[in-house]
């Protein structure tokens, strides 16, 4: 596969994820947030499960109790991210959600610095400041104008970052990315469905009304896009992959405007640009520095 073809696959993956924000928002016109989360991840679990069996047959060593516990923690982190993002979409726009969620890119190295005592790259601090300024401008120049949904989406980005850190450690230890995926999907589905059954109404008619959205995010966002990402990253450079995958936020905002008629102020657009620049800086600057060091 050529690099251009690989980058196009990554662009398609980002577009699918961007469309997921629209599906998540429109689905809640007919169904509660926890029912939607539970059903989407139940579908994702079913989609990935057959591939896990093949992965387990080729595994070098069996899973330990510690491995299974780490998988459970990853699932809990995923549930935290999914729940806060879905609840956030009740009171924020698809545009805000897509850009604020993308800040997990900035939060991942910050978690490494705070909790894992990793030595930070210098770009983390200006990127974090840029992200904070971006949120400020997105609110129209006053944090008081941020909605509850915006704050929940910031919490969502923290959960996503924790999930990425935990999953990265677990996959290095076990070599089972699909096993981790199906476990986290199943944990998320069980927790969400349990809460939904307790506090949210449901009907067959409601499920039918949002079946397209459930299948889209369950099959395409969780299954197909993940596969495209894995394939694409094998045939392109890490900096180029970061750029194309970060475009998820741009697709989310564009589709929100096109399909839902969302708009924002000029300050809001500047804020989105700052957050997008922070995401790219955290991904690209360390990669480029490593390439220069290797070349020297």
N, C-alpha and C positions, 0 to 999 in steps of 0.2 A: 504494500500500500504506500502511495506517495504521501509526502508531508501535507500537500494541499488536501488530499482526500481525508487524511486523518483529522486535519483541522476542521473540515466540513462536518465530520462526524461529531466532533466536540461542539460545534456550533448548533447542530441539531439537538444534541443532549441539553444544551443550555436553553434552547427554545422550548423544549418539552417541559423542563423544570419551570421556566417562566410562565408557560400556560397553566401549570399546576396551581399557581396563585389565583388565577381567574376561576378555575374549577372549584377550588376550596371556598372562594367567596360566594359564588352563585349557589353552591350546594346548600348553604345554610338558610336559604329562603324556604326550604321545604323540610330540612332535617336538622337535628341538634348537632352541635360541634363534636360531642363525644361519640355519638352514633356514627358520624362521618369518619372520624379518626379510626374507630374500631373496625368498621367495614372496609375502609381502604387498606388497612394493614393486614386484615384477614385475607383479602385478595392478594396482596403482595406476598404473604407467607405461602399461599398455595402456588403462586407463580414460581417462586424460588426453590421450593422444597425438593422437586425432582433433581435439581442440579446439586443440592447438598449431599444427596445419597452418592452421587458419582465422586464428589470431592472427598467424602469420608472413606471411600474405598481406596483412594490413592494416598491417604494421609500417612505420614511417617510414624506418628505415635498417637495413641488414644488420648482423649480429653481427660484432664484431671478434674477433681472437685473445684480446685482453684480456678481453672479455665472456665468451668460452667458458671461459677459465681461472677467472674469478670464479664461474661456474656450477659448475665442478668443485669449487672450494673449499666452496661451499655444500653440495654433495652429500656431501663428506667430513665436514663438520660434522653434517649430518643422520645419517650413518652412525654417527658417534661417539655422538650422542644416543640413537639407536634401539638400538645395541648395549649401551650401559651401562644403559639402562632395562630392556631385555629380560633381560639377565643379572642385574640387580638383583632382578627379580621372582622369581628362583629362591630368594632368601632373605629377601625382605621381603613385606609384605602389599600388597594392592591399595590399601588406604586410605593407607598410608604413601607408596606410590609416587605416587598421584594428587596428594597435597598437596605432597610434596617436589618433584615435577616442576614443579608450578605456580610454584615459586620463580624460574623463568626470568623472570617478570615483574619481579622485584626485580633480577635479575642483568643484565638488558638495560641499564638506565641506568648500572649500576656499570661495565660494559664500556665504555660511552661515556665515562665519566669517566677510567678508567685508560688505555685504549688510544687513544681518539680525542680526548682532551683537551677534552671537552665540559664546559661549566659545569653542575654538578649542581643539580637542584632540592633544596631543603632537606629534602623529605620522604624522600629516598633513605636518609639515614643512620638516622633512627628506624625506617624500614621494614626496613632490613637488620638492625638490632638485634632488632626484633620477630620476624623470620624465624628468627634464630639462637636466640632464646629458645623459639620454637615447636618447633624441632628438638630442643632440649634437653628440653622437656617431653614431646615425642612419644617420646623414648627412655626415659621414666619417671624423669627427673631425673638421668641419668648418661649422658654421651656414650659411655662404655665399653659401654653396653647396646645401642647402635646396631649393627645387623647390617652385614655386608659389603654386602648389597643396599641398605641405606639410604645408605651412603657412595657406592656406585655411582650411585644415583639423584640425589645432589647433583651428581656429575660430569655426569650426564645433563642436569640443568637448566642447567649451564654451557654444554654443547654446544648445547642448544636456543637459549640466549641468543645465542651466537655465530652460529648459523644465522640467527636473526632479524635481527641487525645486518647480516650480510653480504647477506642477501636484500633487506633494505630499501634498502641502497645500490645493489645491482644492478638492482632494479626501477625505481628512479629514473633510472638511467643508460640502461637499455635499453627500458623500458616493456613488458616481456614477462613478466608474472607466471606465465603458463602454461608458457612456455618454461623458466623457472627451475624450476617445479614438476616437469615431466617429466624434466628433466636430473638434478635431485637425487634423484628417485625411482629413475631408471635407475642412477646411480652407486651408490646405496645397495644396490640389488638385486644388482648385479655384485659388489661387494665382499663382501656377506654370503654370496652363493652360492659364491663362490670359497673363502671360509674354511670354510663348511659342508661343501663337497665334500672338503676336506682333513682335517677333524677330527671330523665328526659323521656317524653312521650315518643312513640314510634308507631308506624303503620306500614303495611305492605305498599299502599299507595304512595307514601312518602319516599320509600326506598326506590320504587319504580321511577318516581319523578327525578331522582338524582342518580340513577344507575349509570348514566353516561359519565358523570363526574367521578363517581366511585371507581369505575373501571379505568378511566383515564389515569388517575393518580395511582391506582393500585398496580396496573399493568405497565403503563408507559413511564410515569415518573419514577416508580420504584424499581421496575424491571428493565425495560428497554433502555432508558437513559443511562442507567448504571452500566449496562453492558457496552453501550457506545463509548462511554467515558473510558472504560478499561481498555477497549480496543484502540481508540484514538490516541491515548497517551503512550501506547507502545511505539508509535510511528512519528511522533513529533517531539519537539523540545519542551522542557518543563515551562520556560517562560511563555511560549506560545500557547501551551495548554492552559496556563493560568489566565491569560487574556480572554481566550474563547469561553472558558467555563464561567468567568466572572461576568460575562455578558448576560447571564441568567437574570440579573437585576434589571438590565435594560429591556430584555424581552418581557419581563413581568410588568414593567411600567408602560411599555408600548402597547401591550395587549390590554392592560387596564384602561388605557385611554381609548383604544380602538373599539373594544367590545363592551366596555362599561361606561364610556363617556367621562372618565375621570380627568380632572384638570388640577393644576397647582399654580402657585404664584411664581414670579421670577426668582424670588429668594429660594423657594422650594427646589427649583431646578438647579440652582447653584449649589444648594446643599447636597442634592443627589450626586452632582458632579464631584464634589469634595469627597463624599463617601466612596464613590467608585474609584477615585484616584487613590484613596487610602488602601482599598482592597488590592489594587494592582501593585502599589508600592511594596506592600508586605510580601507579595508573592514574587515580584520580579527582581527587586533590588538584591536580595540575598542570592538568587539564582545567577544573576549576571555577575555578581562579585565572585562567586565560586568558579564560574567559567573563565573569568580573567585570571584568577589565581592558578587554575589548571594550565592555562595557556602560557603563563609566565614560567 
